[in-house]
C-alpha cells in the first residue's frame, strides 16, 4: 500500500467533518442577512408579535403564524406559515397554509399575507416597531 495514498482518505474525512461542523454552527440567516427584530409591531389595524420562536400576526379575526424570517441584504423576506379567520368557536383543525413576505426598512416592516384558502384575499400591512412586548391580543372570538 502506498503511504501517501493511505493519508488521502483521512484528509478527506477531516475536511468533510470540518465542513459539516462549520455548516451547523452558523446563524439561520446567510451571509449579509439578518432577522426581523423581536418585539411587537403594529399599524394598519394589524399587530405582529416577533419572538425568537416565531411570529404571530393578528388582524381583526384573522390570525397567522410563521417562523421568524431571515431578511436578505435588500430588506426582503419570505416565510411559509398558516393563516385563518376565526369567528365563534375556535377550530381544532390545523390552520390552512399561507405565504408571508415583505420588506424591512429602518423601523418599518411591510407584511403581505397570501392565504392558500382562495376565499380569502391577499392583504398587505405596514407596521412599526412599538415599545410593547408580548403577544398581540386576538379581538375576535
Contact map, one row per residue, 1 for C-alpha under 8 A:
111011000000000000000000000000000000000000000000000000000000000000000000000000000000000000000000000000000000000000000000000000000000000000000
111111000000000000000000000000000000000000000000000000000000000000000000000000000000000000000000000000000000000000000000000000000000000000000
111111100000000000000000000000000000000000000000000000000000000000000000000000000000000000000000000000000000000000000000000000000000000000000
011111110000000000000000000000000000000000000000000000000000000000000000000000000000000000000000000000000000000000000000000000000000000000000
111111111000000000000000000000000000000000000000000000000000000000000000000000000000000000000000000000000000000000000000000000000000000000000
111111111100000000000000000000000000000000000000000000000000000000000000000000000000000000000000000000000000000000000000000000000000000000000
001111111110000000000000000000000000000000000000000000000000000000000000000000000000000000000000000000000000000000000000000000000000000000000
000111111111000000000000000000000000000000000000000000000000000000000000000000000000000000000000000000000000000000000000000000000000000000000
000011111111100000000000000000000000000000000000000000000000000000000000000000000000000000000000000000000000000000000000000000000000000000000
000001111111110000000000000000000000000000000000000000000000000000000000000000000000000000000000000000000000000000000000000000000000000000000
000000111111111000000000000000000000000000000000000000000000000000000000000000000000000000000000000000000000000000000000000000000000000000000
000000011111111100000000000000000000000000000000000000000000000000000000000000000000000000000000000000000000000000000000000000000000000000000
000000001111111110000000000000000000000000000000000000000000000000000000000000000000000000000000000000000000000000000000000000000000000000000
000000000111111111000000000000000000000000000000000000000000000000000000000000000000000000000000000000000000000000000000000000000000000000000
000000000011111111100000000000000000000000000000000000000000000000000000000000000000000000000000000000000000000000000000000000000000000000000
000000000001111111110000000000000000000000000000000000000000000000000000000000000000000000000000000000000000000000000000000000000000000000000
000000000000111111111000000000000000000000000000000000000000000000000000000000000000000000000000000000000000000000000000000000000000000000000
000000000000011111111100000000000000000000000000000000000000000000000000000000000000000000000000000000000000000000000000000000000000000000000
000000000000001111111110000000000000000000000000000000000000000000000000000000000000000000000000000000000000000000000000000000000000000000000
000000000000000111111111000000000000000000000000000000000000000000000000000000000000000000000000000000000000000000000000000000000000000000000
000000000000000011111111100000000000000000000000000000000000000000000000000000000000000000000000000000000000000000000000000000000000000000000
000000000000000001111111110000000000000000000000000000000000000000000000000000000000000000000000000000000000000000000000000000000000000000000
000000000000000000111111110000000000000000000000000000000000000000000000000000000000000000000000000000000000000000000000000000000000000000000
000000000000000000011111110000000000000000000000000000000000000000000000000000000000000000000000000000000000000000000000000000000000000000000
000000000000000000001111111000000000000000000000000000000000000000000000000000000000000000000000000000000000000000000000000000000000000000000
000000000000000000000111111100000000000000000000000000000000000000000000000000000000000000000000000000000000000000000000000000000000000000000
000000000000000000000000111111000000000000000000000000000000000000000000000000000000000000000000000000000000000000000000000000000000000000000
000000000000000000000000011111000000000000000000000000000000000000000100000000000000000000000000000000000000000000000000000000000000000000000
000000000000000000000000001111111110000000000000000000000000000000000110000000000000000000000000000000000000000000000000000000000000000000000
000000000000000000000000001111111100000000000000000000000000000000000100000000000000000000000000000000000000000000000000000000000000000000000
000000000000000000000000000011111000000000000000000000000000000000000000000000000000000000000000000000000000000000000000000000000000000000000
000000000000000000000000000011111100000000000000000000000000000000000001100000000000000000000000000000000000000000000000000000000000000000000
000000000000000000000000000011111110000000000000000000000000000000000111100000000000000000000000000000000000000000000000000000000000000000000
000000000000000000000000000011011111000000000000000000000000000000000111100000000000000000000000000000000000000000000000000000000000000000000
000000000000000000000000000010001111100000000000000000000000000000011110000000000000000000000000000000000000000000000000000000000000000000000
000000000000000000000000000000000111110000000000010000000000000000011110000000000000000000000000000000010000000000000000000000000000000000000
000000000000000000000000000000000011111000000000010000000000000000000000000000000000000000000000000000000000000000000000000000000000000000000
000000000000000000000000000000000001111100000000111100000000000000000000000000000000000000000000000000000000000000000000000000000000000000000
000000000000000000000000000000000000111110000000111000000000000000000000000000000000000000000000000000000000000000000000000000001111110000000
000000000000000000000000000000000000011111000011110000000000000000000000000000000000000000000000000000000000000000000000000000001111111100000
000000000000000000000000000000000000001111100011110000000000000000000000000000000000000000000000000000000000100000000000000000111100000000000
000000000000000000000000000000000000000111111111000000000000000000000000000000000000000000000000000000000000000000000000000001111100000000000
000000000000000000000000000000000000000011111110000000000000000000000000000000000000000000000000000000000000000000000000000011110000000000000
000000000000000000000000000000000000000001111100000000000000000000000000000000000000000000000000000000000000000000000000000011100000000000000
000000000000000000000000000000000000000001111110000000000011000000000000000000000000000000000000000000000000000000000000000000000000000000000
000000000000000000000000000000000000000001111111000000001111000000000000000000000000000000000000000000000000000000000000000010100000000000000
000000000000000000000000000000000000000111101111100000001110000000000000000000000000000000000000000000000000000000000000000000100000000100000
000000000000000000000000000000000000000111000111110000111100000000000000000000000000000000000000000000000000000000000000000000100000000100000
000000000000000000000000000000000000011110000011111000111000000000000000000000000000000000000000000000000000000000000000000000000000111100000
000000000000000000000000000000000001111110000001111111110000000000010000000000000000000000000000000000000000000000000000000000000000000000000
000000000000000000000000000000000000011000000000111111100000000000010000000000000000000000000000000000000000000000000000000000000000000000000
000000000000000000000000000000000000010000000000011111000000000000010000000000000000000000000000000000000000000000000000000000000000000000000
000000000000000000000000000000000000000000000000011111100000000000110000000000000000000000000000000000000000000000000000000000000000000000000
000000000000000000000000000000000000000000000000011111110000000011110000000000000000000000000000000000000000000000000000000000000000000000000
000000000000000000000000000000000000000000000001111011111000000011110000000000000000000000000000000000000000000000000000000000000000000000000
000000000000000000000000000000000000000000000001110001111100001111000000000000000000000000000000000000000000000000000000000000000000001100000
000000000000000000000000000000000000000000000111100000111110011110000000000000000000000000000000000000000000000000000000000000000000000100000
000000000000000000000000000000000000000000000111000000011111111100000000000000000000000000000000000000000000000000000000000000000000000111000
000000000000000000000000000000000000000000001110000000001111111000000000000000000000000000000000000000000000000000000000000000000000000000000
000000000000000000000000000000000000000000001100000000000111110000000000000000000000000000000000000000000000000000000000000000000000000001110
000000000000000000000000000000000000000000000000000000000111111000000000000000000000111000000000000000000000000000000000000000000000000001111
000000000000000000000000000000000000000000000000000000001111111100000000000000000011110000000000000000000000000000000000000000000000000000000
000000000000000000000000000000000000000000000000000000011110111110000000000000000011110000000000000000000000000000000000000000000000000001000
000000000000000000000000000000000000000000000000000000011100011111000000000000001111000000000000000000000000000000000000000000000000000000000
000000000000000000000000000000000000000000000000000001111000001111100000000000001110000000000000000000000000000000000000000000000000000000000
000000000000000000000000000000000000000000000000000001110000000111110000000000111100000000000000000100000000000000000000000000000000000000000
000000000000000000000000000000000000000000000000000011100000000011111000000000111000000000000000000000000000000000000000000000000000000000000
000000000000000000000000000000000011000000000000011111100000000001111100000000100000000000000000000000000000000000000000000000000000000000000
000000000000000000000000000000000011000000000000000000000000000000111110000011100000000000000000000000000000000000000000000000000000000000000
000000000000000000000000000111001111000000000000000000000000000000011111000011000000000000000000000000000000000000000000000000000000000000000
000000000000000000000000000010001111000000000000000000000000000000001111111110000000000000000000000000010000000000000000000000000000000000000
000000000000000000000000000000011100000000000000000000000000000000000111111110000000000000000000000000000000000000000000000000000000000000000
000000000000000000000000000000011100000000000000000000000000000000000011111100000000000000000000000000000000000000000000000000000000000000000
000000000000000000000000000000000000000000000000000000000000000000000011111100000000000000000000000000000000000000000000000000000000000000000
000000000000000000000000000000000000000000000000000000000000000000000011111110000000000000000000000000111000000000000000000000000000000000000
000000000000000000000000000000000000000000000000000000000000000000000011111111000000000000000000000011110000000000000000000000000000000000000
000000000000000000000000000000000000000000000000000000000000000000001111001111100000000000000000000011110000000000000000000000000000000000000
000000000000000000000000000000000000000000000000000000000000000000001100000111110000000000000000001111000000000000000000000000000000000000000
000000000000000000000000000000000000000000000000000000000000000001111000000011111000000000000000001110000000000000000000000000000000000000000
000000000000000000000000000000000000000000000000000000000000000001100000000001111100000000000000111100000000000000000000000000000000000000000
000000000000000000000000000000000000000000000000000000000000000111100000000000111110000000000000111100000000000000000000000000000000000000000
000000000000000000000000000000000000000000000000000000000000000111000000000000011111000000000011111000000000000000100000000000000000000000000
000000000000000000000000000000000000000000000000000000000000011110000000000000001111100000000011110000000000000000100000000000000000000000000
000000000000000000000000000000000000000000000000000000000000011100000000000000000111110000000011000000000000000000100000000000000000000000000
000000000000000000000000000000000000000000000000000000000000111000000000000000000011111000000000000000000000000000000000000000000000000000000
000000000000000000000000000000000000000000000000000000000000111000000000000000000001111111100000000000000000000000000000000000000000000000011
000000000000000000000000000000000000000000000000000000000000100000000000000000000000111111000000000000000000000000000000000000000000000000011
000000000000000000000000000000000000000000000000000000000000000000000000000000000000011111000000000000000000000000000000000000000000000000011
000000000000000000000000000000000000000000000000000000000000000000000000000000000000011111100000000000000000000000000000000000000000000000001
000000000000000000000000000000000000000000000000000000000000000000000000000000000000011111110000000000000000000000000000000000000000000000001
000000000000000000000000000000000000000000000000000000000000000000000000000000000000010011111100000000000000000000000000000000000000000000000
000000000000000000000000000000000000000000000000000000000000000000000000000000000000000001111100000000000000000000000000000000000000000000000
000000000000000000000000000000000000000000000000000000000000000000000000000000000000000000111110000000000000000000000000000000000000000000000
000000000000000000000000000000000000000000000000000000000000000000000000000000000000000000111111000000000000000000000000000000000000000000000
000000000000000000000000000000000000000000000000000000000000000000000000000000000111000000001111100000000000000000000000000000000000000000000
000000000000000000000000000000000000000000000000000000000000000000000000000000000111000000000111110000000000000000111000000000000000000000000
000000000000000000000000000000000000000000000000000000000000000000000000000000011110000000000011111000000000000000111000000000000000000000000
000000000000000000000000000000000000000000000000000000000000000000000000000000011110000000000001111100000000000011110000000000000000000000000
000000000000000000000000000000000000000000000000000000000000000000000000000001111100000000000000111110000000000111110000000000000000000000000
000000000000000000000000000000000000000000000000000000000000000001000000000001111000000000000000011111000000001111000000000000000000000000000
000000000000000000000000000000000000000000000000000000000000000000000000000111100000000000000000001111100000011110000000000000000000000000000
000000000000000000000000000000000000000000000000000000000000000000000000000111000000000000000000000111110000111100000000000000000000000000000
000000000000000000000000000000000000000000000000000000000000000000000000001110000000000000000000000011111000111000000000000000000000000000000
000000000000000000000000000000000001000000000000000000000000000000000010001110000000000000000000000001111111110000000000000000000000000000000
000000000000000000000000000000000000000000000000000000000000000000000000001000000000000000000000000000111111100000000000000000000000000000000
000000000000000000000000000000000000000000000000000000000000000000000000000000000000000000000000000000011111000000000000000000000000000000000
000000000000000000000000000000000000000000000000000000000000000000000000000000000000000000000000000000011111100000000000000000011000000000000
000000000000000000000000000000000000000000000000000000000000000000000000000000000000000000000000000000011111110000000000000001111000000000000
000000000000000000000000000000000000000010000000000000000000000000000000000000000000000000000000000001111011111000000000000001110000000000000
000000000000000000000000000000000000000000000000000000000000000000000000000000000000000000000000000011110001111100000000000111100000000000000
000000000000000000000000000000000000000000000000000000000000000000000000000000000000000000000000000111100000111110000000000111100000000000000
000000000000000000000000000000000000000000000000000000000000000000000000000000000000000000000000001111000000011111000000011110000000000000000
000000000000000000000000000000000000000000000000000000000000000000000000000000000000000000000000011110000000001111100000011100000000000000000
000000000000000000000000000000000000000000000000000000000000000000000000000000000000000000000000011100000000000111110000111000000000000000000
000000000000000000000000000000000000000000000000000000000000000000000000000000000111000000000001111000000000000011111101110000000000000000000
000000000000000000000000000000000000000000000000000000000000000000000000000000000000000000000001111000000000000001111100000000000000000000000
000000000000000000000000000000000000000000000000000000000000000000000000000000000000000000000001100000000000000000111111000000000000000000000
000000000000000000000000000000000000000000000000000000000000000000000000000000000000000000000000000000000000000000111111100000000000000000000
000000000000000000000000000000000000000000000000000000000000000000000000000000000000000000000000000000000000000000001111100000000000000000000
000000000000000000000000000000000000000000000000000000000000000000000000000000000000000000000000000000000000000000101111110000000000000000000
000000000000000000000000000000000000000000000000000000000000000000000000000000000000000000000000000000000000000001100111111000000000000000000
000000000000000000000000000000000000000000000000000000000000000000000000000000000000000000000000000000000000000111100001111100000000000000000
000000000000000000000000000000000000000000000000000000000000000000000000000000000000000000000000000000000000000111000000111110000000000000000
000000000000000000000000000000000000000000000000000000000000000000000000000000000000000000000000000000000000011110000000011111000000000000000
000000000000000000000000000000000000000000110100000000000000000000000000000000000000000000000000000000000000011100000000001111100000000000000
000000000000000000000000000000000000000001110000000000000000000000000000000000000000000000000000000000000001111000000000000111110000000000000
000000000000000000000000000000000000000011110111000000000000000000000000000000000000000000000000000000000001111000000000000011111000000000000
000000000000000000000000000000000000000011100000000000000000000000000000000000000000000000000000000000000011100000000000000001111100000000000
000000000000000000000000000000000000001111000000000000000000000000000000000000000000000000000000000000000011000000000000000000111110000000000
000000000000000000000000000000000000001111000000000000000000000000000000000000000000000000000000000000000000000000000000000000011111000000000
000000000000000000000000000000000000001100000000000000000000000000000000000000000000000000000000000000000000000000000000000000001111100000000
000000000000000000000000000000000000001100000000000000000000000000000000000000000000000000000000000000000000000000000000000000000111110000000
000000000000000000000000000000000000001100000000100000000000000000000000000000000000000000000000000000000000000000000000000000000011111000000
000000000000000000000000000000000000001100000000100000000000000000000000000000000000000000000000000000000000000000000000000000000001111100000
000000000000000000000000000000000000000100000000100000010000000000000000000000000000000000000000000000000000000000000000000000000000111110000
000000000000000000000000000000000000000100000011100000011100000000000000000000000000000000000000000000000000000000000000000000000000011111000
000000000000000000000000000000000000000000000000000000000100000000000000000000000000000000000000000000000000000000000000000000000000001111100
000000000000000000000000000000000000000000000000000000000101101000000000000000000000000000000000000000000000000000000000000000000000000111111
000000000000000000000000000000000000000000000000000000000001100000000000000000000000000000000000000000000000000000000000000000000000000011111
000000000000000000000000000000000000000000000000000000000001100000000000000000000000011100000000000000000000000000000000000000000000000001111
000000000000000000000000000000000000000000000000000000000000100000000000000000000000011111000000000000000000000000000000000000000000000001111
